[in-house]
Structure formats: structure tokens, C-alpha cells
Amino acid sequence: MKNLILLISCIFSLNLGAQVQPPPAPPAPPEPPAAPEAPKENKSDTMKVNLGDTQIMIIDKNKKKDNEDEDDEDDDDDEDDDKMKSAGKSNDENVSPIKKKKRKAADVDFLDIDMGLNILLNNQVKDATLANDLENKPFSSWSWTLNFLPTKIYLGSRNLMLMTSLGWRIGELTFKQKVEFEPNKTLVYTKNDLINRTSFDFHHLQIPMMLYVRSNKLSGLGRVGLGLGGYAGVLVHQESEIKRDDLRRKVETEEDFGFETFRYGLSARADMGPFKLFANYDLNPVWKNNDFTNLECGLWLDF
């Protein structure tokens, strides 16, 4: 009996010890794998990525070289096309269709200005006295032409174009002799020593049309361009201005002084980098029934 009680006591002690002892700790979770290194910023078209012991190189074949001169836009694209064609390759192979720029058919600006001198030509005038009396002062005979909406229409290339605009010409002819013109008559005048200065002012509304060719950018020179064309316009205003010594004031007479109603002629333009020149030669006479013609030349301001 004692042995039985002793056996029960041992079994009870073992069960009690098993309940008090805490369970063993679970095993630690495995460490996560190391994250791949972030790709370093690289301006080239090759990128390296390290994944453990493996190195991966990514080469971007469609990466387009940055344009060094952003102002050239499609002009430089044309130059690149020419280079690619000479190498027997097409530029379309290296440019994504999404990034490919659509070439403009025309460009329209706001305003160009022609600033020049009027030179009255009298080579064809038979009356020597009239030619001498109406000799003008070129550096006092200015002309200003405001060319609104100057338009360049490209003819298959940005180096070949048609140029046109809507021009408002303000011209002046100042004479060396002290003459006073009769209004509503053509070149009828009298000489007066009390006159200090005599001039004509006239306005024309005109439209030029020119074929213009320019080169690509040349090292140290820029672009070189040359254009030939013509113009046609209509007279919208004429007046005579006289400054007298005795009155000390300017007298303006807005009447008909016999100027030709229409104006037309030949024109030329040239530019070499920042220097832009123009010349206009009238094919019709300045006054009605006379042989005076006008040559206009000066600077071309392209804004």
C-alpha cells in the first residue's frame, strides 16, 4: 500500500513540474535577403544594377543625344538628317515616333522693320535744270517700313522659303535747293531764299514677296542668307513740309503733288549673322509723267 501511495506521489510531482516549465522558444525567422543597390545616376546610356553576386548592365539604344542649341529646333534636325543620310542610315531608326517633331510649314512673327535712305535717281531726266533743282539729300531722306505679320513659308526645307508681309512705308524726300511746290500740280515750284528746308512725306501700303535662301550655321559667322523678289503698293498719303526762316515754324500742306498712285519694284535682302541689309528699286517713276526713280537701301531689323 505504501508503495502504491509513493508511486502516485511521484507521478503527481512529475505532472506538476511539466505544467510549470515554460515551453521552449520558437526558432528565429531567417533574415530577409539584402535589397539590391539603387542604380546610380548616370548621364550615359548605360546603367549597372547589382543583385547579390550578379551584375546586370542595361543599355538604352533609343536614348537621343541632347541638342546643344535648342534655338535651332528643326534646323538642327535637318542637319542631323543630312549627316545620317551621308552615312547610309536614317535618323528615324534612332528617334522614337513619340519624340519625333513635326516640321512646321510656316512661321509667322509680329513685326519686322526696314530702316533706310531714299536716293532720288535722275539719270533718265532730260531737263538738266529740273534734275539739279530736285537733287535730294540722302542722309536727310529717311524711310521706315513696318512689316506686320512677317511670314516665312518653307519650301521643303527650312533653308529655302518664301517671305511676305503687310508693309506700311513712311518715306521722306528732302531737297538741297530752297524750293516751294505748288499743290495740285506735278513738280511746279518756285525758289525762295527764305525757305530753310523743303521735303515731301508720303505713305504707302505695300506687300512684298521674296524667295529667300539661307545656310546652316557657320563657325564664327552664323547664318548667311540671300533673297530676291519684288513688291507692289499703293499711295495712301502725301504732303509737303516747308520750314521758313522768317516764320520760324513748319508749314505742312496735305494736297496732291503729283506722286504716282502705285509703286512697284525689285527688292533684295542679305544677312550675315547679326548684319542684315536690304535694297528696293522702284520700276515706276516717283511722280507722274516724269523719269525720276527712287532707290531705297538700309538695315533690316528682324525681331
Secondary structure, 3 states (H helix, E strand, C coil): CHHHHHHHHHHHHHHHHHHHCCCCCCCCCCCCCCCCCCCCCCCCCEEEEEECCEEEEEECCCCCCCCCCHHHCHHHHHHHHHHHHHCCCCHHHCCCCCCCCCCCCEEECCEEEEEEEEEEECCCCCCHHHHHHCCECHHHCEEEEEEEEEEEEEEEECCEEEEEEEEEEEEEEEECCCEEECCCCCCCEEECCCEEEEEEEEEEEEEEEEEEEECCCECCCECEEEEEEEEEEEEEEEEEEEEECCCCEEEEECCCCCECCEEEEEEEEEEECCEEEEEEEECCCCECCCCCEEEEEEEEEEC
